[in-house]
């Protein structure tokens, strides 16, 4: 059993990302759900394993393709993808996440009420 246990609600939000492991690009993927502390990333054939450290590149659509980079550790994996715990919490990433939630019509109240079936 893992010591990590998610304490914040993950938001069902699909974001396009690029994944990198040990300097090697693993290609494009999408988040299935996300919060400021972690994400589940859909991968058809996950080659990553628990405790792998990755870099995740999120494209900010409103800022001319500028990327926000999050680093994190693979906490679990399944046939559908990997669960990542982010190693840091930055204002830049929170701003991107808030912006993407707003574009998708998700509000802070939806999250508090666990009303996320969009």
trRosetta pair geometry for C-beta under 8 A, 3 or more apart (Angstrom, degrees):
i j d omega theta_ij theta_ji phi_ij phi_ji
2 5 7.4 155 96 -59 94 65
2 75 6.2 79 -157 -176 160 96
2 76 7.0 -100 -32 -60 152 103
4 75 5.2 -79 71 -141 152 134
4 85 5.7 -98 -144 -70 153 149
6 10 6.9 -26 -175 -39 151 101
6 35 7.9 117 -160 33 113 138
6 37 7.7 155 -135 90 80 122
6 38 6.7 -109 -107 53 106 138
8 35 4.7 176 110 155 118 160
8 36 7.3 -22 103 41 165 84
8 37 5.9 116 35 23 131 125
9 35 6.6 138 87 -82 45 137
9 111 5.7 168 75 -166 132 85
9 114 6.3 -151 -117 -103 151 82
9 116 7.4 178 159 -31 127 146
10 33 3.8 71 145 144 119 120
10 34 6.2 110 -160 33 88 10
10 35 5.1 -109 -108 -25 53 102
10 38 7.4 -62 -97 87 109 88
10 39 7.5 129 -142 -120 116 45
10 40 7.0 43 -169 -2 158 101
11 33 6.1 165 74 -161 35 79
11 34 5.7 -36 56 66 89 66
11 35 6.0 124 -1 -79 88 70
11 101 6.4 -41 172 -104 162 111
11 106 6.0 94 -160 167 126 163
11 111 6.4 -45 -87 -101 104 108
11 116 6.3 -150 -138 -137 61 138
12 32 7.2 -40 -139 155 71 63
12 33 5.0 -41 -96 -99 48 94
12 116 5.5 132 16 150 101 116
12 117 7.9 43 32 -101 146 37
12 118 7.1 -172 80 34 114 94
13 31 6.4 9 92 98 74 122
13 33 6.6 88 27 -132 64 43
13 34 5.4 -68 59 35 108 106
13 100 6.2 98 178 130 137 116
13 101 6.5 -67 -95 -90 148 70
13 104 6.0 -159 -123 9 98 170
13 106 6.9 -84 -78 0 114 154
14 30 5.1 1 -162 177 90 123
14 31 6.2 177 -135 71 36 71
14 32 7.1 3 -94 -114 75 31
15 30 6.6 156 71 -155 36 70
15 31 4.6 20 42 23 87 117
15 34 6.7 -3 12 -15 123 154
15 58 6.1 -3 152 -135 134 104
15 100 6.0 -5 -91 -157 117 159
16 28 6.4 -13 -169 -167 97 108
16 29 7.8 153 -154 84 54 34
16 30 5.8 -38 -97 -98 50 80
16 59 6.3 -13 86 29 100 115
17 28 7.2 149 81 -155 44 59
17 29 5.6 -26 67 69 93 79
17 30 6.8 146 17 -107 85 26
17 31 6.4 77 -15 -36 125 86
17 41 6.8 -72 55 -126 141 119
17 56 5.2 -18 -172 -171 136 93
17 57 6.1 140 -167 69 74 54
17 58 5.7 -35 -107 -88 89 61
17 59 7.8 -170 -105 -2 40 79
18 25 6.6 -31 176 -148 109 102
18 27 7.2 -124 -142 140 73 20
18 28 5.8 -43 -96 -96 69 59
18 29 7.6 128 -112 22 23 76
18 56 7.5 151 75 -160 47 47
18 57 4.2 -12 56 56 97 114
18 59 8.0 72 -7 -40 98 97
18 67 8.0 -43 35 -129 115 135
19 25 7.5 116 82 -163 52 56
19 26 4.3 -40 94 60 102 115
19 27 6.8 -3 46 61 93 50
19 28 7.9 143 8 -120 83 14
19 29 5.5 17 -17 15 121 124
19 41 6.8 109 -78 168 133 157
19 43 7.9 -28 10 -86 165 121
19 54 6.0 -19 -165 -177 92 131
19 55 7.5 145 -160 80 45 55
19 56 6.0 -14 -105 -107 68 69
19 57 7.7 -145 -64 20 26 81
20 23 6.8 -6 174 -136 111 11
20 24 6.6 162 -158 78 72 36
20 25 5.4 -38 -101 -100 85 51
20 26 6.4 -174 -95 4 27 86
20 54 6.5 145 75 -167 49 77
20 55 4.4 -15 63 61 106 101
20 56 7.8 -162 25 -72 75 29
20 57 7.1 55 -8 -18 109 106
21 24 5.8 -27 70 61 69 90
21 26 5.7 46 7 -42 102 122
21 48 6.4 -162 -86 -94 152 103
21 52 6.1 -7 -139 170 124 123
21 53 7.8 136 -137 83 76 49
21 54 5.1 -41 -87 -108 82 86
21 55 7.7 -171 -71 23 38 72
26 29 7.6 -3 107 -25 104 121
26 47 7.4 -158 -135 46 123 114
26 48 7.8 -14 -111 -47 164 106
26 54 8.0 -38 6 -139 138 121
29 41 5.3 55 128 178 137 106
29 42 6.1 -179 -176 73 97 65
29 43 5.7 -29 -124 -83 137 77
29 81 7.6 130 -173 -129 132 118
30 41 7.3 159 88 -153 32 67
30 42 5.3 -4 68 42 83 113
31 34 4.8 7 172 -49 149 116
31 39 4.7 -64 -131 -173 117 128
31 40 6.7 105 -163 72 71 53
31 41 5.7 -51 -102 -99 56 64
31 42 7.4 127 -158 2 9 84
32 39 7.8 138 43 175 63 83
32 40 4.6 -42 51 94 107 106
32 41 7.2 178 0 -107 84 13
32 42 5.1 104 -51 -47 102 99
32 80 7.6 27 -49 145 155 119
32 81 6.7 166 -13 41 125 156
33 39 6.7 -178 94 -150 49 64
33 40 5.2 33 46 31 83 106
34 38 7.4 -154 -144 106 56 42
34 39 4.0 -5 -107 -107 84 99
34 40 7.6 -131 -66 26 57 60
34 97 6.8 -140 125 -129 123 114
35 38 6.3 16 54 51 86 64
35 39 7.5 -178 25 -75 50 63
35 97 7.9 74 -163 -167 28 150
36 86 7.5 -91 151 42 48 147
36 89 5.7 52 156 -135 110 103
36 93 6.9 122 -142 115 79 109
36 94 5.6 12 -116 -97 122 87
36 97 6.2 -154 -84 45 74 167
37 85 6.8 -18 154 -152 83 70
37 86 5.6 -148 -168 39 35 104
37 89 6.7 -22 -90 -85 70 110
38 72 6.8 133 -117 -149 72 145
38 75 7.3 -14 -142 4 143 136
38 83 6.7 28 166 177 125 81
38 84 5.4 -180 -155 94 82 60
38 85 4.7 -35 -94 -108 121 44
38 86 5.5 -150 -79 -6 52 80
39 56 7.5 141 46 -164 137 173
39 72 7.9 143 31 42 89 173
39 83 7.7 -172 97 -149 36 51
39 84 5.3 -1 56 54 75 106
39 86 7.6 60 -2 -46 87 100
40 81 5.9 102 170 96 83 127
40 82 7.3 -179 -152 92 59 35
40 83 5.2 -27 -100 -98 79 70
40 84 7.5 172 -92 15 27 75
41 56 7.4 -144 -77 -115 144 129
41 81 5.1 -158 94 180 51 126
41 82 5.5 -8 55 59 96 81
41 83 8.0 173 17 -88 71 22
41 84 6.2 35 -8 -11 112 119
42 80 6.1 -53 -130 164 76 82
42 81 4.4 -101 -118 -64 27 141
43 46 4.2 100 89 -78 130 78
43 47 8.0 -109 156 8 143 63
43 48 7.5 97 37 20 170 106
43 80 7.6 106 51 143 56 36
43 81 4.4 120 19 -118 74 72
43 82 6.2 17 13 -3 128 91
46 77 5.1 -164 117 -159 152 121
46 78 7.6 84 16 64 145 36
46 79 7.7 -162 17 -141 106 20
46 81 5.9 132 -64 -139 125 29
46 82 5.3 140 -137 -46 140 98
48 52 4.6 -128 -159 53 93 152
48 54 6.7 -25 -118 -58 145 131
48 74 4.9 175 148 -73 120 156
48 77 6.3 179 91 -90 83 136
48 82 5.2 -11 77 -74 127 156
49 52 5.6 108 57 -28 58 112
49 74 6.5 138 102 94 24 147
49 77 6.5 -86 -125 0 39 147
50 74 5.6 -135 -116 111 30 98
50 75 6.7 13 -134 -177 85 17
50 76 6.4 9 -94 -98 102 35
50 77 6.5 -127 -52 -2 72 100
51 73 6.2 -16 -137 -171 35 111
51 74 6.4 -44 22 65 20 86
52 73 7.1 154 78 -154 39 61
52 74 4.5 27 49 13 87 124
53 71 6.8 12 179 -180 94 101
53 72 7.4 -177 -150 99 60 28
53 73 5.4 -31 -98 -97 66 74
53 74 7.9 -121 -66 2 25 78
53 87 7.8 27 -144 -48 101 138
54 71 7.1 174 90 -152 43 58
54 72 6.0 -20 61 66 85 73
54 73 7.6 147 17 -102 77 24
54 74 6.7 70 -9 -43 116 90
54 84 6.7 -78 54 -119 122 127
55 69 5.8 -14 -171 -166 103 107
55 70 7.5 153 -158 81 54 41
55 71 5.4 -30 -101 -99 68 75
56 69 7.0 145 74 -157 49 55
56 70 4.8 -19 61 64 103 91
56 71 7.5 173 16 -90 77 24
56 72 6.5 -1 -3 20 118 112
56 84 6.9 97 -41 143 141 172
57 67 4.7 -21 -166 -163 98 132
57 68 7.6 143 -158 70 50 41
57 69 5.6 -21 -100 -100 67 76
58 67 6.5 136 68 -159 45 69
58 68 4.6 -23 64 62 103 93
58 69 7.6 -173 21 -80 76 26
58 70 6.8 39 -10 -1 112 105
58 93 7.4 101 36 -129 143 84
58 96 5.9 113 115 148 137 152
59 65 5.9 -32 -156 -145 108 59
59 66 7.7 133 -155 75 58 35
59 67 5.9 -41 -97 -99 54 72
60 63 4.3 8 111 35 123 107
60 65 7.5 131 63 -158 65 9
60 66 4.9 -17 48 71 117 85
60 67 7.0 -175 2 -98 85 18
60 68 5.9 83 -46 -20 106 101
60 96 5.4 -100 -97 -116 99 110
60 99 7.5 46 -145 76 92 150
61 65 7.8 21 -115 -80 36 47
62 99 6.4 -107 12 176 138 144
63 66 4.2 -39 110 24 113 119
68 90 7.9 -166 -168 79 109 128
68 92 5.4 -178 -129 137 113 105
68 93 5.3 150 162 -93 133 67
68 96 4.9 -120 2 -29 159 158
70 86 5.1 -52 180 -128 119 115
70 87 7.8 153 176 34 74 75
70 88 7.3 -155 -144 58 73 84
70 90 7.9 -152 -99 21 81 112
70 93 5.7 78 -76 -110 109 143
71 86 7.1 103 78 -157 44 68
71 87 4.7 -31 97 33 93 123
71 88 6.7 49 49 12 92 101
72 84 4.2 76 116 174 140 106
72 85 5.6 175 -165 83 104 39
72 86 4.3 -63 -88 -103 115 40
72 87 5.4 -165 -97 -17 46 79
73 84 6.9 148 71 -153 32 68
73 85 5.4 -16 59 58 86 93
73 87 6.6 89 -17 -65 89 97
74 77 6.2 8 178 -54 122 101
74 82 4.9 -51 -133 -174 105 129
74 83 7.1 101 -160 70 60 54
74 84 6.1 -43 -96 -97 48 68
75 83 4.8 -61 63 102 97 101
75 84 6.8 149 5 -121 91 15
75 85 4.9 77 -46 -19 125 105
76 82 7.1 169 90 -155 46 60
76 83 4.5 20 52 36 87 120
77 81 7.2 -122 -145 124 69 31
77 82 4.6 -23 -103 -104 84 79
77 83 7.3 -142 -71 17 40 74
78 81 6.5 8 58 48 84 47
78 82 7.8 177 22 -83 62 37
86 89 6.9 107 106 -73 127 63
86 93 7.8 152 -158 151 158 167
89 93 7.2 -122 -157 64 42 126
89 94 7.2 45 179 -50 82 109
90 93 4.6 91 63 8 90 100
90 94 6.9 -155 95 -4 47 86
91 94 5.6 -56 -145 40 33 111
91 95 6.1 37 155 -23 67 105
92 95 5.9 -54 -150 33 26 112
92 96 6.7 25 151 -16 61 106
93 96 5.6 -53 -150 37 35 112
93 97 6.2 33 153 -18 68 107
94 97 5.6 -56 -145 39 32 111
94 98 6.1 33 156 -19 66 106
95 98 5.8 -53 -145 38 28 110
95 99 6.3 31 154 -21 62 108
96 99 5.7 -57 -149 36 29 113
96 100 6.4 25 155 -16 65 107
97 100 5.8 -55 -146 38 30 108
97 101 6.3 32 155 -19 65 106
98 101 5.7 -54 -146 36 30 112
98 102 6.3 33 154 -22 64 107
99 102 5.7 -54 -150 34 29 113
99 103 6.5 30 152 -18 63 104
100 103 5.6 -50 -148 35 34 112
100 104 6.4 22 155 -10 65 110
101 104 5.8 -67 -149 46 31 105
101 106 4.2 -83 -167 72 88 107
101 107 7.6 145 147 -77 111 21
102 105 7.7 48 -177 -67 29 22
102 106 7.5 -86 -63 57 25 66
104 118 6.9 113 159 102 99 168
105 118 6.5 144 80 -132 111 142
106 110 5.3 -116 -158 67 69 146
106 111 7.0 69 168 -49 104 92
106 116 6.9 26 -129 -128 116 83
106 118 6.8 -94 -75 -37 90 145
107 110 4.8 112 55 -2 72 99
107 111 7.4 -135 101 -1 46 85
108 111 5.6 -54 -156 35 38 114
108 112 6.4 37 149 -18 69 105
109 112 5.5 -52 -144 38 36 112
109 113 6.0 18 161 -4 69 112
109 115 7.7 -9 125 41 74 122
110 113 6.2 -69 -143 50 24 98
110 115 4.6 -103 -146 75 68 90
110 116 5.8 109 155 -82 105 63
111 114 7.4 22 -176 -78 30 38
111 116 6.9 51 -96 -72 52 110
